């Protein structure tokens, strides 16, 4: 019933959908040059041979799939891979990062006519869906065409699980369209089963296989020289409400570390000037990277409001606070910091990485803080106790290595399903 109602709404709602898309285009959230892709159209021809289709919502999900894409294409030289995402940022990133025989398209809006146009053109041999970006019309249409579907790195957060409880018939119908659902943790596995998945496994989290964030070696050498021997810590991927806390912590820490440098990398670089304006009132000396403000010996807080440089700043310090966790927004991925040998601190709000953060605490590679005072104490401890910091870094390395085979295990499951599908098609055509 709910699925039929959803389908009818997306059919009758064409004027509203077009209005919404045009508004997004006017605000720079749609790509005018490739807008037809959002309507299921493309000028790109389908390549010959078997075609993987892999869908991810945005940047984080798509990056976590790059090692899997490399593995699938390396194992199958006759295959190509279509990657779809829904955001301009992820499209640009995928165009830069996808390997040979892989290419990007925007996911069409989930309206039946757009969906059919997309599937008629691409005719994928297998469909891979990342995490929990479910589009009902696309899933049911793919199912009706007997396209095998696999949910990879499936994640059902506590909030999503509670929400799906109010639409149990819909989520059950969607999940039962998948040949296999792969939860990224035991908790996700359990929730997928409870929501109706028939074939579910937990093979690990693909985020563990993502390579370290890149760095510009020249920029690294330059900043390393400027920082010198100063004690330094990083607040990474911060959100509104956290930068003021970071600045207050810096002022407290200055009482014992007079030459301390605090680096803030906001999750959204466009907030840099707003952050600087807010922190000026706290009587701290700031430098803003986007305006080329010089980093000097007198700089208290360096606001790195630039795109794609988080890997640089993870390498410049080994004490990192992961943002979006002192405010109730769910946290940011701590694996990026662990992979670059940082001792990690995070707040209590890590719902987006619940299993991961709990396991990190258990393994001794992170510290949880609940407020400014506890954050100040944690940074002080790691600045003063080098043995403690080094132990956390070693534990972090072991934690990252604990799922080193996840890509191979997931790829094997996918390739087995693809082989069965291709064999069935061959037999049907004989």
Secondary structure, DSSP 8 states (H G I E B T S, - for coil): -HHHHHHHHHHHTHHHHHHHHHHHHHTT-S-GGGGGGGGT--SS---SS-EEEEE-SSHHHHHHTHHHHHHHHHH-TT-EEEEEES-HHHHHHHHHH--TTEEEEE---S-HHHHHHHHHHH--SEEEEETT---HHHHHHHHHTT-EEEEEEE---HHHHHHHGGGHHHHHHHHTT-SEEEESSHHHHHHHHHHT-SSEEE---GGGG-------HHHHHHHHHHHTT--EEEEEEE-TTTHHHHHHHHHHHTTT-TT-EEEEEESSGGGHHHHHHHHHTTT--EEEGGGT----TT-SEEE---TT-HHHHHHH-SEEEESSTTTTS----THHHHHTT-EEEE-S--GGGHHHHHHHHHHTSEEE--SHHHHHHHHHHHHH-HHHHHHHHHHHHHHHHTTTTHHHHHHHHHHHHHHHHHHHHHHHH-
